[in-house]
Amino acid sequence: MRAEIEEATGMDIQERETRYQEIDKLEEESVKNMEEVLLEILPEAFAVVKETARRFKENDELRVKATDMDRDLATQRPDEIRIEGDQAVWNTTWVAGGSKRSNGTWCTTMCS
């Protein structure tokens, strides 16, 4: 709709303003719908993140069925992930610039 407004040469300022107001109304409605969906899935999303964090804390590595993305990442980050057969093995002791101490607590690269 924005492109249509910009490309229209004979459209007067009032018509442009009316169309931009329609766009604003649609965007506001879209944001409201997204917020409703996000609030609806929030408990499940939180549970997934919590379970993932627990697994990372309790395991030195995670094994999952390897995807193409896992295979690509394994070539780029061999310290973090390796491929064994059809499985991707994720090293949970090194994550995103930090490391996990032996007691299960996390430390950034600046920790002593």
Phi, psi and omega per residue, in radians:
M1 nan -0.674 3.119
R2 -1.103 -0.769 3.132
A3 -1.079 -0.698 3.126
E4 -1.068 -0.726 3.126
I5 -1.141 -0.788 -3.108
E6 -1.137 -0.629 -3.100
E7 -1.381 -0.363 -3.106
A8 -1.275 2.033 -3.090
T9 -1.515 -0.545 -3.071
G10 -1.648 0.142 -3.077
M11 -1.416 2.235 3.135
D12 -1.359 2.931 -3.041
I13 -1.079 -0.635 3.131
Q14 -1.125 -0.769 3.125
E15 -1.125 -0.731 3.100
R16 -1.050 -0.807 -3.129
E17 -1.062 -0.744 3.121
T18 -1.068 -0.761 -3.133
R19 -1.190 -0.697 3.094
Y20 -1.118 -0.616 3.066
Q21 -1.136 -0.661 3.065
E22 -1.090 -0.743 3.120
I23 -1.075 -0.812 3.124
D24 -1.014 -0.731 3.137
K25 -1.117 -0.752 3.107
L26 -1.119 -0.736 3.125
E27 -1.112 -0.732 3.114
E28 -1.079 -0.740 3.113
E29 -1.130 -0.701 3.126
S30 -1.103 -0.781 3.118
V31 -1.088 -0.735 3.125
K32 -1.069 -0.760 3.120
N33 -1.108 -0.726 3.123
M34 -1.106 -0.741 3.122
E35 -1.060 -0.713 3.130
E36 -1.092 -0.767 3.140
V37 -1.146 -0.767 3.140
L38 -1.089 -0.717 3.094
L39 -1.139 -0.582 3.131
E40 -1.171 -0.681 -3.096
I41 -1.617 -0.046 -3.080
L42 -0.937 -0.842 -3.131
P43 -1.044 -0.732 3.141
E44 -1.191 -0.715 3.118
A45 -1.099 -0.749 3.099
F46 -1.062 -0.748 -3.140
A47 -1.086 -0.698 3.126
V48 -1.120 -0.799 3.135
V49 -1.115 -0.742 3.140
K50 -1.094 -0.774 3.131
E51 -1.128 -0.714 3.120
T52 -1.107 -0.778 3.120
A53 -1.063 -0.716 3.124
R54 -1.085 -0.767 -3.131
R55 -1.133 -0.687 3.097
F56 -1.122 -0.683 -3.118
K57 -1.188 -0.692 -3.012
E58 -1.563 -0.163 -3.074
N59 -2.256 2.491 3.057
D60 -1.380 -0.368 3.098
E61 -2.629 2.672 3.076
L62 -2.086 2.405 3.119
R63 -1.980 2.241 3.114
V64 -2.410 2.842 3.053
K65 -1.152 2.229 -3.053
A66 -1.234 2.340 3.032
T67 -1.849 3.004 3.076
D68 -1.045 -0.644 3.121
M69 -1.134 -0.724 3.087
D70 -1.034 -0.745 -3.137
R71 -1.109 -0.728 3.103
D72 -1.119 -0.786 -3.139
L73 -1.120 -0.593 -3.131
A74 -1.107 -0.571 3.104
T75 -1.319 -0.511 -3.117
Q76 -1.514 -0.534 -3.054
R77 -2.348 1.204 -3.069
P78 -1.133 -0.352 3.087
D79 -1.307 -0.382 -3.073
E80 -1.720 -0.573 -3.040
I81 -2.557 2.500 3.046
R82 -2.396 2.740 -3.140
I83 -1.869 2.230 3.067
E84 -2.206 1.810 -3.094
G85 1.127 -2.130 3.120
D86 -1.726 0.219 -3.116
Q87 -1.936 2.533 2.969
A88 -1.771 2.263 -3.133
V89 -1.949 1.944 -3.116
W90 -1.634 2.228 3.081
N91 -1.447 1.982 -3.099
T92 -1.575 0.000 3.117
T93 -1.503 -0.127 3.066
W94 -2.345 1.950 -3.100
V95 -2.399 2.173 2.976
A96 0.755 0.977 3.043
G97 1.411 0.075 3.133
G98 -2.179 3.133 3.085
S99 -2.472 2.696 3.133
K100 -1.716 2.230 3.090
R101 -1.277 2.876 -3.109
S102 -1.107 -0.418 3.137
N103 -1.493 0.060 3.067
G104 1.617 -0.057 3.099
T105 -1.519 2.751 -3.068
W106 -1.727 2.624 -3.119
C107 -2.480 2.413 3.066
T108 -1.383 3.072 -3.116
T109 -1.153 -0.245 -3.125
M110 -1.569 -0.068 -3.127
C111 -1.218 2.653 3.091
S112 -1.675 nan nan
